[in-house]
Amino acid sequence: MKFRHLFPIVAAVPAAHAWTPSTEPPLTQLDAFVCSEKDFEITAWATSPMFHNPANMDIDHLGRIWITEGVNYRHVANRRPEGDRVVMLEDTDGDGKADKSTVFYQDPELTTPLGIAVFDNVVIVSQPPNLLKLTDVDRNGKLELDKGDKREVLLTGFNGYNHDHSLHSLTGGPDGKWYFNQGNMCAQFTDASGKTFRIGSPYEDRRFGKEAVDSRKIAGEKSDDGFVYVGGFTVRMNPDATHAEIIGYNYRNSYEQTINTLGDLYQNDNDDPPACRVTHILERGNAGFASRDGKRSWKADQRPGQDTPTAEWRQWDPDTMPAGDVYGGGSPTGIAFYENGAMGDAFNGTLLSCEPGKNVVFSYRPEIKGAGRTLDRKDFLTTNTSGVFAGSDFVGGNIKDLEKKKKEDIQHLLFRPSDITVGPDGALYVSDWTDPRVGGHGTQDDGAGGIIYRLAPKGFKSVVPKIDPNTVEGAITALKSPAVNTRWLGFQKLKSEGAKAYDAVAAVLEDKNPYVANRAIWLLPHLGEKGLAKLDTFISSKDEAQRLIAFRAVRRTDGKVDALPYAKKLAKDPSSAIRAEAAQEMRYRSFEESKEVLVEVAKGYDGADRAYLFSIGAGAGQNTAQLWSALSDALKPGEPSKWSDTFARLTWRLMPEAAVPALKARALDAGLSEEQRKLAVDTIAFIKSAPSVAAMLDLAGNDSPVKDQAKWWLTNRGEGEWASMGVKEEMQKRGLVEKPVEIVEVTVPAKPASTKFTAADVLALKGDAAKGKVTAARCVMCHKVDGQGVEHGPDLKGFGSRQPADVVARAIVDPSAEIALGFEGVAIRTKGNKWIDGLIVADGNPVTIRSTGGIVQKVAKKDIAERKQMDRSLMLNADQLGLTAQDVADIVEWMKTYK
């Protein structure tokens, strides 16, 4: 195979085009891999043409790997008119390589389904607008609807047809529930119990059509459980689609989730660069990407002094959970948790997260810390140790020059891990998309290649235990499996056996691997009186993990076992994580029922644990005001000036209207520290009430250190959550609004037809870093340099040290060639016929737009005559900035050192 065949540039393929997949396998990366575990080896288990573009992967209890394909991905949506496929791969001769490929299902309805889960002969496929349940009744490995097999719509109403911000994979939990997630294209769906969930968002992308609901229209609407959810979200439900719950929300685009035996949920989340992350999802966790009502992006609410990661995940807001490991630009995909199997006991407890944008699989060893979890990252498996990346959105997506490179120079850039899964043989399997381009905006490999790698100890021989999930003995073997969805099969059978399965399950409790032993605890509430009695011993265990699992097992019985007596006991537990769990159980209970637990848990707050504080508020649910009043009685904080910092933080989290007078007094109290006074102002800003508006107006009119902060909040809230409360009018009455500034026309000159020199001309010159630093002062009109300048364009720090010199030179010589994601310009024409080119900061009324030089203007929607995307970068090129080729060479040389 000629290497150049990996790189044809393709546009949208017309329906009439007869796509011919490559018949040759793509090049593997075996020589390029670096693994942090020296005793592991990686082999190619399967390659195209057995399958194409692996979007998501699962492995069944027989060791067969199932793939959903993404041949018809986005801009090449018509490449295969017959539709995408679900493919099943097998190693029938046991030589460590797949030798059989079967098309289980192909249909025009399948367009890059981003999720698959296999439970014996039931296959769950995530295909917006539907979550599909496909049953292979005769178990022949093919879905033949005309022969009695079944295609059912388990749930429907999910946006994101052929879009990566859509419906993602489903996973079986240790509690017997099913978990799945959706990106911030959002949804409106009704579960089998008749409960409707409405999840809106300010994000909308209709390029690919077929949306189930208008996400902007439903933004801010309550779901039938009484709460407002926005953005991407995670659902937990029973396998029959009853008792659905939103257990995490306000993500941007979480590709996948994993649930370990402890019952902890982990996910990775894409972003607007540079703030991708891996996160432990607290129950009911709000990730913060959009505003609470789902109508404003994070950029619209970025506070003075906030960097992008802090603003993007709203880490200064009281109702958001800790962001986790925010590691910068990327494009995260599959995620898994390893608990037992061939990789060895030392590897148990490892969280693994795919990052194709950086050609790496990250690893973590999470541990309980307070009510949260530690997430210390390292590169587990990578082909790229250079820190220089290409083809990903966060570096502009550029792949145009890759065709000109030698194979050995770019091979390390082509590892694009789309998923990672643990097999029932205990090995790790990684699917690789093998495309030069990664991210949401296209594909470049017209051959649609793919590879599945196996990672295992050296000399590994795959052995898949024979499992009959219809017997108790087989179910026990399944429960002990390294493969998460195989374990789920065992759980279901043992649960259905009830008390008859007690002895078999009790034997598992003695397993030397704590992960395996603890899986049995989840079954105890379902195994009759002996099971409940045994459960009580684990509620009182000295082992923190066992106590937590035992309580969670009770909570997942859908009320068949009352969790309240357990919660009352555990509200005083020495473990912060367990006390926080007790608080979470109170969310849907009346305050009369939940008061004792919530007050007790709040008493245990140390003033610093953000995860613990979040859980108190989430558990209070609709009863935050009552809880604050009860805490005031119980903790007796005294006069506002005497409040402890702990009580002030509890107030910040609970946001009670009754606290507004005290908060106003604290904001004006010169005897308090600046930090304490500012926290009081911020707390008022998150209380949506008329007294809050009145207090903030008074603070803005008072000559105090918080005056400017109060004015900022009034302006922000007046255009957002407080827009219907007459804030703007009252500010005008009080003289708090500067006189309207006349709109200034700000346009970016058209891109010249040609440039005086090219990037190649620049690279031929020797640069001088010292001179380059001086010359770069011209960049402060749009970029911050050493703390000086305007944050209008992307951050320059580190860019030149991470990217090849040709990429940096081209970005200066011809910035319109590749525009960084999130910095696409918009042109607005007013009814007064003035043009404003810039970045939309807040897309409300008014529209806030930031132009070159950091000029920020607000334009009322009624005054906008036209609005369109710009066909060029907001950045002037080298010629327009008056730079010579030598100037650019100097800047490139300096940027190598600017870290």
Sequence and secondary structure as in RCSB ss.txt:
>XXXX:A:sequence
MKFRHLFPIVAAVPAAHAWTPSTEPPLTQLDAFVCSEKDFEITAWATSPMFHNPANMDIDHLGRIWITEGVNYRH
VANRRPEGDRVVMLEDTDGDGKADKSTVFYQDPELTTPLGIAVFDNVVIVSQPPNLLKLTDVDRNGKLELDKGDK
REVLLTGFNGYNHDHSLHSLTGGPDGKWYFNQGNMCAQFTDASGKTFRIGSPYEDRRFGKEAVDSRKIAGEKSDD
GFVYVGGFTVRMNPDATHAEIIGYNYRNSYEQTINTLGDLYQNDNDDPPACRVTHILERGNAGFASRDGKRSWKA
DQRPGQDTPTAEWRQWDPDTMPAGDVYGGGSPTGIAFYENGAMGDAFNGTLLSCEPGKNVVFSYRPEIKGAGRTL
DRKDFLTTNTSGVFAGSDFVGGNIKDLEKKKKEDIQHLLFRPSDITVGPDGALYVSDWTDPRVGGHGTQDDGAGG
IIYRLAPKGFKSVVPKIDPNTVEGAITALKSPAVNTRWLGFQKLKSEGAKAYDAVAAVLEDKNPYVANRAIWLLP
HLGEKGLAKLDTFISSKDEAQRLIAFRAVRRTDGKVDALPYAKKLAKDPSSAIRAEAAQEMRYRSFEESKEVLVE
VAKGYDGADRAYLFSIGAGAGQNTAQLWSALSDALKPGEPSKWSDTFARLTWRLMPEAAVPALKARALDAGLSEE
QRKLAVDTIAFIKSAPSVAAMLDLAGNDSPVKDQAKWWLTNRGEGEWASMGVKEEMQKRGLVEKPVEIVEVTVPA
KPASTKFTAADVLALKGDAAKGKVTAARCVMCHKVDGQGVEHGPDLKGFGSRQPADVVARAIVDPSAEIALGFEG
VAIRTKGNKWIDGLIVADGNPVTIRSTGGIVQKVAKKDIAERKQMDRSLMLNADQLGLTAQDVADIVEWMKTYK
>XXXX:A:secstr
  GGGG        TT      SS     TTT EESSTTEEEEEEEETTSS SEEEEEE TTS EEEEE TT GG
GTTSSTT  EEEEEE SS SSS  EEEEEEE TT SS BEEEEETTEEEEEETTEEEEEE TT SSS  GGGT E
EEEEEE B  TT SSSEEEEEE TTS EEEEE TT EEEE TTS EEEEE S    TT   SS HHHHTT B TT
S BEESEEEEEE TTS S EEEEEEESEEEEEEE TT  EEEEEE SSS EEEEEE TTEE  SB TTS SBGGG
G  TT  HHHHHTTTTSTT     EEEES     EEEE SSTT GGGTTEEEEEEGGGTEEEEE   EETTEE  
  EEEEES  SS   SBGGGTT  TTGGGS HHHHGGG   EEEEEE TTS EEEEE   S BSSS    TT   
EEEEEEETT         TTSHHHHHHHHT SSHHHHHHHHHHHHHHGGGGHHHHHHHTT SSHHHHHHGGGGGG
GSHHHHHHHHHHHHT S HHHHHHHHHHHHTTTTSS  HHHHHHHTT S HHHHHHHHHTTTTS HHHHHHHHHH
HHHT  S  HHHHHHHHHHHGGGHHHHHHHHHHHH   SGGG  HHHHHHHHHH  GGGHHHHHHHHH TTS HH
HHHHHHHHHHT  SHHHHHHHHHHHHS STTHHHHHHHHHHHHTTTTGGGTHHHHHHHTT S        B    
  SS SS HHHHHTS   HHHHHHHGGGGGGTSEETTEE TTS   TTHHHHS HHHHHHHHH GGGS  TT   
EEEEETTS EEEEEEEEESSSEEEEEGGGEEEEE GGGEEEEEE SS SS  TTTTT  HHHHHHHHHHHHH  
